Amino acid sequence: MVTAFVLIKTDASRIPECAEEISELQGIAEVYSVTGEWDLIAVARVAQHEDLAEVIADKLSKVHGVEHTITHMAFRAYSRHDLDAAFSLGFEH
């Protein structure tokens, strides 16, 4: 499984509509509206790296109102459980 985080700038008048349309795309797991420089962040989850091109370049970037995207691919996921275990190595409870 390949996970990518897509930072999205949209036409300000279409943020909710863009979020809804993007959330319906196959390969998009979640879409968040956020504060700051970007309007939305989408989480893409696909089987292979090559599938990202179809989801992001061929579909997401063509949603009406999407103006710019930057994609960050995840190398490794850390859950709270994993982080707690890593920081407690060598310590007895």
C-alpha positions in Angstrom: 0.0 0.0 0.0 1.3 3.4 -1.0 0.2 6.5 1.0 0.5 10.0 -0.2 -0.5 13.4 1.3 -1.7 15.9 -1.3 -1.7 19.6 -0.3 -4.3 21.4 -2.4 -5.0 25.0 -3.3 -8.4 25.7 -4.6 -10.5 28.6 -5.8 -11.7 29.9 -2.4 -15.3 29.9 -3.6 -15.2 26.2 -4.3 -13.4 24.7 -1.3 -16.4 22.6 0.0 -17.3 21.5 -3.5 -13.7 20.5 -4.3 -13.5 18.6 -1.0 -16.6 16.6 -1.8 -15.6 15.8 -5.4 -12.1 14.8 -4.3 -13.4 12.6 -1.5 -15.4 10.6 -4.0 -12.4 9.7 -6.2 -11.2 6.1 -6.0 -7.9 6.1 -4.3 -8.6 9.0 -2.0 -9.1 7.8 1.6 -9.7 11.2 3.3 -10.0 14.9 2.7 -9.5 17.6 5.3 -10.1 21.3 5.1 -7.2 23.0 6.9 -5.9 26.3 8.1 -2.7 27.9 6.7 -1.3 28.2 3.2 -3.3 25.2 1.8 -7.0 24.8 1.5 -7.3 21.0 1.6 -5.2 18.0 2.4 -6.1 14.7 0.8 -4.8 11.3 1.8 -4.3 9.0 -1.1 -3.9 5.3 -0.6 -3.2 3.1 -3.7 -1.7 -0.3 -4.4 1.3 0.9 -6.4 3.3 4.1 -7.0 2.1 4.1 -10.6 -1.5 4.4 -9.4 -0.7 7.8 -7.9 -0.4 9.3 -11.4 -3.9 8.3 -12.3 -5.5 9.4 -9.0 -3.6 12.7 -8.6 -2.6 13.9 -12.0 -5.4 12.4 -14.1 -8.3 12.9 -11.6 -7.7 15.1 -8.6 -5.8 17.9 -10.4 -8.7 18.1 -12.9 -11.4 18.7 -10.3 -13.0 22.1 -11.1 -11.5 24.7 -8.8 -8.3 22.9 -8.0 -5.5 25.3 -8.7 -2.3 23.7 -7.4 -1.1 20.6 -5.6 2.0 19.3 -3.9 2.3 15.6 -3.1 4.3 14.1 -0.3 4.7 10.3 -0.3 4.9 8.5 3.0 7.8 6.2 3.7 6.7 4.7 7.0 3.7 5.1 9.3 4.1 5.5 13.1 1.1 4.9 15.3 1.0 6.2 18.9 1.5 2.5 19.9 4.6 2.3 17.8 6.0 5.6 19.1 5.3 4.7 22.7 7.1 1.3 22.2 10.1 3.0 20.5 10.6 5.6 23.3 10.2 3.0 26.1 12.9 0.6 24.8 15.2 -0.3 27.6 13.0 1.1 30.4 11.3 -1.2 32.8 7.8 -0.3 34.0 
